[in-house]
């Protein structure tokens, strides 16, 4: 008798929740993307091709993609180190350090950009020390990379931390008892478990870096053909009332991001499948 009683659910049924999900997804994602495509359709094919392949636009693609790639790679290495320290060690001020990791999420990006520019400018605290060595950070691609490292680090740390919490020390201790040195233990025991979250953190940091504007616009210097990022070029087109050209550039950037994320997700699924079968 009791088995025939339907289980009560906290949320409504499948059809209602699915309907709300599709409605929310449409309002937030699908409709804006459709408007982007429709606005771009106002250009003829030659006009679209000329807009997205002009020398200035290609240079902005190169700056945005390369700096985002380098910043994401840096965050993979140092994000893993930070997550390892926060999970495996106890030290005074650990909770403060853990809270500071999320600072880029709470801090307005424009404020972060101004702060980084003032620090790394030739007359800034760090810039004044690097300038005599011939190292220029502000108003160079290196400065853009520094800003993207700042805003992308939390993605890697927060993705790796839960996995490190779940990993038991028993496997490391067993490997050490069997004579494996530290590097071999890390490479054979820990790294296979950390590869999927590292790929996820890389993808999140990379995709965030491609579209980042506020923290980069100040430190980049905005020099066309040198340090001009694609989001800034889109804003420039909008300020000049060239809406179709702006949406065309944004559409190409969206397609590049989607293709790269699809590639990274495919690689992640292949890695997970290989780890399960090994």
N, C-alpha and C positions, 0 to 999 in steps of 0.2 A: 504493500500500500504506500509506504513511504517512498519507495523507489519510483513510483509513478508521479510523484510530485515534482514539478519542474523546478530546477534550481534557479534561485533568484539571482539576478545579475545587478551589479551596481550601476552599470551603464545601460542605455537602451539597447534594443536588438540590433542585429547586423545591418538591416536595411537602413535604419535611421542613422546609425553611426557612419555607414558608408556614404550616405547622402550628404551629411554634414562635412565629411572629409573631402568629398569631391567638390562641394561648394566652396569650402575654404581654400582648397588647392587651386581652384579656378580663379578666385578673386585675388589671391596673393601671387600666383605663379603663371598660370596659363593665359589669363586675359592680358596681363602686361607683356608677355612674350608675343602673343598674337598681335597686339598693337605695335610692337617693335617691328614685326615682320611686315605688317600692313603699311606702316610709315615708310619703310625701306622700299616697298613695292612702287612708290612714287617715282623712283629713279628707273631709267632705262638700263638695260644690261651693260651697254658701253659706259654710261655714267657711273653705274655701281662699280664696275671694274676699275675705272680710272680713279674713283674715290678711294677704294680700299687698297690699291696698289701704288699710290703715289709715293714718292721717295720719303716724304716726311712721315707718312702713316706707317710705312714699313720700318722706318727707324724707331718709331714709338713702340711698335710691336716687339722689336728686338730688345729694346731697353726693358720693357715690362716683363717679358718672358724670361730673359736671362737673369735679371736681378731676382725675380720670384723663384727661379730654379735654384740659384745659389743660396738664397736665404733659406729655402726649405731644406736643402741639404745640410746647411749649418745647424738648423734647428733639430734635424734628426739626430745629429751627433750630440750636441749639447743638451737637447731636451731629454735624451736618454740618460745622460749623466745626472742632470738635475732630478729627474724622476727617481733614479737609483738612490741618490743621496737622501731624498725625502722619505723613501720607503724603507731603506735598509739601515739607516743610522738615526741615532738620537743625539741632539745637540741643543744648546740653549738658543732660543729664538726660532725654533723649527716652525712653529705655527705662523710666526710673522713672515718667514720666508715663503711658506706655502701659500699664504694669502697674497703676497706680492706677485706670485705667478699670474694671478688673475687680474692684475692691474691694467694690462692692455685692454681687457674687456670692459672695464668700468671707466677708464680714462678716455675723454673725447679725443678722437684721432688728431684733430687740429692742435690740441694742446700738446699731445705727444710730439707732433711734428715741430712745433715751435721750440719745445724743450730740447729735442735732439739737435736742432739747428743751432741753438745758442751754445750747446755743449761742444759740438764738433766743428763749429765755425773756426776760421783761423785765429780769432781772438777769444775763443771759448776755452773752458777748463781743459778739455782733452785736445781740442784742435790746436791750441797754442803749444802743446808738447809735441804733437806730431808734425806740425808745420816745419820746424827746423830740420826734421828728418826727411823732408820732401814728400810726406804723406798727406794728401788732401782728402778729406772725407766729405765735408759739406759741399754741395753743388757738383757732385760727381756721381757716377753709378755706384761707387762704393758707399756713399751716403744713403742712396736709395736702398741698397742691400741691408745696411744697418737698421734702417727704419722698418723694413719688412721682417727682419729677424726679431725685432722688438714686438711687433704685433702678431707674429706667427708662433712664437715659442709656447704659449699656453696650449695650443692645439696638440702639439706633440706630447708635452708633459702630461696633460690630462687624459690623453689616450693611452699612454704607456703605464701610468700609475696603477689603474685597476688590475692590469695583467700582472704587474710585479707583486701586488698584494696577494694575488691568488697563487703565485709560484711558491712552493714550499722550499725551505732550506734543506730538506732531507736529500733531495736529488743532488744538490751541490756537495753536501757532506759525503754522500756515497761516492761521487766522482773523485773527491779528494782522497778518500780512503783507498780507492782503486789506483791511485797514483797519478791522476790527471792533474796537470798544472793549471793555474788560474785561467790562462788564455784558452786552453783546450776545453776547460769546463764551460767557459762563457760561450765558446763557439759551437760546441756540440750539445750542450744541455740547455742553456738559457736563450741563445740567439734564435733557434728555431721557433720558440714560443713568442719571441718579441717581434719577429718579422712582420706578421699581420698588423699589429697596432702601429708599428713604425711606418708601414706603408700608408695606413689610414691617416696618421698624423701628418705625414708628408703631403698627402693629397689635400688635406684641409688647409695646411699652411700655404701650399702652392696656389690653390684656388683663391684663397683670401688675398694673397699678395698680388695676383693679376689684377684684381679689381680695386685694390687699395688706392685711396686718393688723399684723404686728410693728412695722414702722417708723412706722406711722401712729397706733397706739393711744395712744402717750404724748404726741405733739405735738398731737393733735387736741383734747384736753380732754374728749372723749366727752360732749358736751352734747346731749341729745335735741332734735331739731328744728333743731339748729344745726350741730354738728360731729360728729354720730354717723354713722359709716360702716356700711355694710350688713354686712360681716364681723363687726364688733363686736356688732351687733344679733343676728346668728345665734348668736354665743357666749353672749350674754345669755339667749337662749331656751333654749339647751342647759343652761345653769346652773340655769335654772328648771324643768328636766325637761319642757319643752314641745317634745319632739322633732319632732312632726309639723309644728308651726308653723315650727321652725327649718329643716327640710328644704323646706317650701313656699317660704320666702323664698329659700333657696339655689337652688331649682329656677328661680324667676323670674330670679334673677341669672344663672344659667347660660344660660337662654334668651336673655336680653338680650345677653350676651357672645357667644353663638353667632351671633345675628342680625347683630351688628355686625361680627364677624370674617368672616362670609359676605359681607356687603356690601363690606368692604374687600378681600377676596380677589377678588371679582367685578370691582371697580374696578381691581385690579392686573392681572388677566388682560386686561381691556379696554385698559388702558394699554400692556401689552406687545404686544398685537395691533396697536394703532394705530401703535406705534413701528416694528414690523416692516414694515407696509405703507407707511409714509411714506418 
